[in-house]
Amino acid sequence: MKKRILSAVLAFLFALGAVSAAFAMDEGDWRVVFGADLTAEEREEVLKLFGLSSTIEQDPARVLTVTISEERFYLDGKVPSDKIGQRSISSIFIRALPEGSGVKVSTHNISYCTAEMYESILATVGITDAEIVVASPRPVSGTAALTGIYKAYESMTGSLISEYIKRAGFEEMLTTWDIAEVIGSDEATEVIIELKKILDVTQTMSDDEVKECIRTIANDNDVVLTEEQVGQILTLGRTLEGLDVEQIRQRALGLANAVSGWQKFADGVSKVFEDIGNFLVGVAEFFANIFNDVFSAFVKSN
């Protein structure tokens, strides 16, 4: 259950200021970034998935595109070509929310990257307080979308995301993606989040010690990792250690507390409905007993 409610508690998304400060977006500002290879008809379909009208294309400053070459700049040699594809299709809509809102991500026709994966990646990048929709007119991997989010964010803030942070985001995506294909996307995302909580400790550990921590995290989440997967997560951890580790740790811990609080709320709601159900059953039995008594009395009197 805890893994399934991650999308309801997105307050853990944070800015990693030690490498590159996150810049505020103006509340209500928005961008659409289309995959450059969409046809006109497909763009219309994507806009419907975003809940937008085609009239938005009359605002070229807010309507951008991302190309396959921009996508491949980060992914070539790291992802099988069949997963990247030959065209840039996945598209994104992003709208700035009030400060403290967190990030709300939803996806449509995205086959590899889940909303939770995007949320965790955006935490690493430092993009927060935004509503983001990732969509495609047909099932695609969704790799172009992250490049699109980068481009939209830079356009909205007028500031560049450092290449180190961009690559860290992609490394997290690829690591989570690879592991998710074996253990499941929720479980893979949870393992990465748990790793983020202890980066302040892993900084002073040897690789073997960090690997043992990763195995413990996996065991605590009821998943089994291969040694190759443990090595992948170790590499990601070392990359994240080059960012603002304390912010990563604090926000990851904050997420855990939020999940716990939400879990208690959900359990409470469940208990209320259970009690209501038991009450209604009791009422039904009460009237059934009355009916049986009346009917028995009627039979005896006749």
Secondary structure, DSSP 4 states (H G I P E B T S, - for coil): -TGGGGGG--TT----TTTSPPPPPPTT-EEEEEETT--HHHHHHHHHHHT--GGGGG-TTTEEEE-HHHHHHHHTTTS-HHHH-SS---EEEEEE--TT--EEEEEEEESS--HHHHHHHHHHHT--SEEEEEEEEEEE--HHHHHHHHHHHHHHHS-PPPHHHHHHHHHHHHHHHHHHHHH-HHHHHHHHHHHHHTHHHHTTS-HHHHHHHHHHHHHHTT----HHHHHHHHHHHHHHTTS-HHHHHHHHHHHHHHHHHHHHHHHHHHHHHHHHHHHHHHHHHHHHHHHHHHHHHHHHH-
